[in-house]
Amino acid sequence: MLFINPGRELTTLEIREALIPYLESLLDEHGVFLVDLVESFPNAPVKEKPVAPVTKSQSSVDLKKLKAISRVSEIGPAGKLPPHILYLLELGMDLDQIKGIARRFPSFAYYSLEGKIKPIVEFLLELGVPKSDIPTILNKRPQLCGISLSENIIPTMNFLEDLGVDKKQWAKVIYRFPALLTYSRQKVKTTIDFLYEMGLSAELIGKVLTRCPNIISYSVEDKLRPTAEYFLSLGVDVAVLLHRSPTLFGLSIEANLKPVTEFFYERGYSMEEVGIMLSRYGALYTFSLAENLIPKWEFFLTMDYSKSELVKFPQYFGYSLEERIKPRYALMKECGVRLLLNQLLSLSTGNFDKALNKKIKKLSAGKDPNISSDDLTSEVEQ
């Protein structure tokens, strides 16, 4: 029991010293549900959670979360939130977002403004990161604020720049995957060595890391190598695929890659043809079977094209069925002419109209209405 003189208000420290032991006892009784209760206060949590036995280690972790949430929302003697919280609010974050970070990563609640948070924010701004992007970056990877700029972040950036990462692209790279700067150089080097092993040059590695920095997060032995071996089994040049479509190497072989391969096998395509399609259009393997490949395949069967057209132009699956494929095909049929599949879809609106008119004129003149794909510059719009 805490005794005070009548009429005197409790200080923040006194409130905390009285409250935390009480919260600890409640935590032992209610477990993780208490974290949701405190975080949702004064509203009740949206969903009730079944009360489960709480281990000592769980209790310790949850207590850290409670203390961190309390730390970021406490009002000081001057009636204000802590300085580092006010700074984050000025950057555009909201208190609920900051509480969420504290819950996921409790250490963030104790980072000092001048020693931790402000230096990394100013560094990001100097790199060209828009102020409006800072909240997203810190929310994605609050650990950035706990890493030394001089001993870790800047040396890692220099290492990556030596490999070809474009200095002018750092703002975009960090926004896409801020965790890149929090990995050890050994972790980064392990992935780089694998990319060299696959046949990529230093220049191409730099481009891959600029476009898909999260490839560093994939385990070489558990993810990258098995995926590379799977693509090799399809006869694909892995170096080319890594350069063109590095995001494919983050997909599950069983859940994403094999079903697409089987989809085309079942429709009569050979392993070699599937490999060609993949090499020409890696995004093919990112599409949903139910929502993309199947409905577009079914419509393709109504179009007067041979199946080999899809081997030549697998980008067909990247166009909107309702907004691009169906209306253009209907217009071509209405004109009574025929375009190659890539001309039908990849030409800009202006060039598409020119192609139709040219075909119509040849047809009217009694000439062969077929025109070569070399007759027009194909503008692939993906």
Summary of the structure (lengths in Angstrom):
residues: 382
radius of gyration: 29.0
end to end distance: 68.3
largest distance: 106.3
contacts: 1052
relative contact order: 0.04
helix: 71%
strand: 0%
